[in-house]
Amino acid sequence: MPKAGKKFRAATAQIDATKEYQLADAVGLVKKVKFAKFDETLELTMVLGVDPRKADQMVRGTVVLPNGLGRSKRVCVVASGEKIKEAREAGAEEVGGEEIVDKIRGGWLDFDAMIATPDMMKVVGTLGKILGPRGLMPNPKTGTVTFDVTKAVQETKAGKVEYRVDKTGVIHAPFGKSSFDAEKLVENAKMLIDAVVKAKPQTSKGRYVKAVYVCSTMGPSVRLDAAPYHA
């Protein structure tokens, strides 16, 4: 395991590893100990008391953050008929039908999110091995397979975040940039945490939210007091 750098160790030294911080204090601390020269992404990590191997305990969804994520996503829409015009008017950068699918098969992936209308999923579904590993495959559960392309494009550009529990029962999701005001970051984080808490499966037993952390791209994690989020 590589040894932590001097700047990382200095940042870690400013965090009390025995303490569980309130959200506002944790966000302020992450911003304070930031040492990277670029505008880092702040990420929320939630350790959940679920067994993701069971289909009825899969935690997954989306939430539109009130203050966005700091940059507008490049959106690709695969649709047909009037929905192509709607997608363009909504602001999607790339819009088309089967020609988009062929373009992706040829190696083109210059977009951050894909939306598809239900009637086009037969052809989009053939891209599973390409889009799936990159988290780009449209899915009805995340609102990216829909005939309401205007809403889907607008929400995606406004800062819609997808969260999904991994095989270890942990969720990792971004909630803003280190350049954001602390208040805006706290608002975003609260919205994200609330969404995950509300998504608790009915079959989940015991403590649902076991631990919550915030960190920046390069910085150390700060543990939150998870008591307010116990469900």
VENMODA-V596392 format. One record per helix or strand. SS is the DSSP state (h for helix, s for strand). FROM is the first residue (numbers start at 1). LEN is the number of residues. Records with the same first field share a line. If there is no record, write none. Layout:
BEGIN
SS = FROM-LEN ; FROM-LEN
END
This chain:
BEGIN
h = 6-7 ; 23-11 ; 55-3 ; 82-9 ; 98-8 ; 118-17 ; 140-3 ; 149-10 ; 182-17 ; 226-4
s = 21-1 ; 41-8 ; 60-5 ; 75-4 ; 94-3 ; 113-4 ; 145-1 ; 160-5 ; 170-8 ; 209-8 ; 222-3
END
